[in-house]
Amino acid sequence: IDTPGVNSSVNRNHGRIARKALLKETYDKVIYVFSAGKLGTDEEISHLKWMAGNIPKDKVVFVLNKLDCFRSVEDNITASMNGVHNDLTALGYESPIIYPLSAYFSLLIKMKHNGDHLTDDELDEYNLFIKKFDRPAYNLAKYYEKVYITSNDNEGLRLSKKSGLYGLEKALFGGCL
């Protein structure tokens, strides 16, 4: 079930729709996606407080997305993850795990390696992200338990580890939670 975000500047009903789905639907896990460039808004904090009081905390998985938008001179992935962790702990989540991700880079990786057509702009971004995520500061594999890049990895696997996709999928579907 994909609910809208809780940002009411887009639509005032989004938070209500998300809360209703969380209370009425059946699900195994709730994947709460943070946008790395918009952390800690009042609406988000309010929604997370509501969730902490209404949703079993062990069902909630946190994802810090859009890390491809970070700039190494201005942003720090580790500091952002620590900040989110501290905020969640203050809201009552014990030992929350935050999974870092570049969903857009992950999509481009899947498209490229599935043989889908990438536009010129998408191909440019794909190549830029390859270069960016090769830098140690952006290699998201290091934030995942037991996710290692090896010389046996093909390009798609290597890139999916660096983008955070492999680690997140392994945590969600591989029994690591």
N, C-alpha and C positions, 0 to 999 in steps of 0.2 A: 504494500500500500504506500503510495507516494503522496504525502500531504504537502501543501504549500508551506513555505517558510513562515515564520512568525512576524515578519516585518510588515507592520500595518500601513506603512507609507505607500505600499503597492496596492494593498486591498485590506481594509479593516476586518474583513471576515476570515482572513488566513489563520490567525491564532485560534479563533473559535473552531474552524474546520479541523485543524490539527488536534486540538484538545478532544473534540468529539470522537475523532477516529481513534485516538489513544485510549479512550474510555470504552468504546463500543466494539471495536474490532478485535479479532483474535490474531495474535502474532507471537513469534518466538523471541524476536529481538527488535529493538528500536534503534535505528541508526540515526544518531543526531549529527548532522553535518554543520560544522562551523565554517564560515567563509573567512579565510585567513586575513583578508583585508578589512574585515568588519567585526572584530572581536569585542565582546563585552558591551553591546548596546543594552539600554535599559529594558527593551522588549525581550531581548534574548535572556537576560538575567531573570526577568519576571517569569518567562516560560520555563526556564530550567528549575526555578524554585517550585513552580506548579508541578512539573514532572517529578521532582524529588519527593513531593508529598503524595503523588497519585499513581506513579508507575513503579513497579519493583525495580530497584536500582541495578540488580544483576541482569536485567533485560536490556540495559542501555549501553550501546556501543558509541563511542565518540570518534568522529572523523574530522580532522583539520584539513580542509580542502583549499584549493587554489594557491598552493605553494609555488606554482610556476610564476605567479605574479610578484613574488618577493624579489627584492633587489639586495644583493649582498652588502652594499654600502649602508643601506637604511634598515634592513630587516634581519632578524636572526630566528631561524626555525626552532632551535633548541629553546631560546628564551620565550618564544611564543607558546610552545608546547608546555613549558613550565608554568607560564602565566595561566593558561587554560586549566592545567592541572590544579593549581592553587585556587583558582576561582571555583572549580567544581568541588574541591574538598571543602571549601568554605560554605558551599551550598548543601553539604551533607552527603556527597558521593565519596564513599571510602575507597581509596586507591583506584581512582578512575584511570583507565587506559585510554590514551589518545593516539589514534592511528593517523599519521600524516599521509597526504595524498595529493597528487596532481591528477584530478579526474580528466581534465582536458588532454593532457599529454597521454594518459592511459588510453583514452578514446582513439587518439591518433595512432598510437602503437598498435592497437587492435585492428584498426582500419587498414593500416599499412601492411601488417603481417597476415591479414585475412585476404589481401588482394583487392580491397575496396579502392575505388578511385578517390584520391585526395586532390583537392583544388590546388592551384599554384600557391595560394596563401597558406593552406593547411600544410603543404609540403615544406614551405619556408619555415613555418612554426615548428614542425616536426624536427627539422634539422637544427633549428635554434635550440630546442629543448634537449636534443641529444647532447649538444655542446654544453648547455647549462647544467644538466643533471650528471654530466661526467665530472663536474667539480665536486670535491668532497663536501662542501657546505650544502649542496642540494641533493646529494645521494641519500634518498629516504630509506634505503635498505637498512642502514645502520640503526634505525629506530625500531626495527622489528626483531623480535626474538627468533633466533635460528633461521634468519634469512641472510644468506651469503651469496655473493657473486663469485662464480667459479669460472675457470677457463673453459669448462665444458658447456657453459650456457651459450645458447644461440643468441643472436642479437635481440630478438623479441623478448626472450626470457630475461636477459640482462637488463634491458630497458624497463620492463615491467617491474623488476625488483627496485630499480632506481626511482621509478615514479611512485612507488608505494602500492601499486595495484596488486602485485604478487603477494605481498605481506598481508594486505587487507583481506584478499580472497582466501588466503591460507587461514587467517584468524577466523573468518566467518564460516568457511566451509570445511576447513581441515581439522576441526576439533581443538583448536588452540585456545579457545576462550574459556 
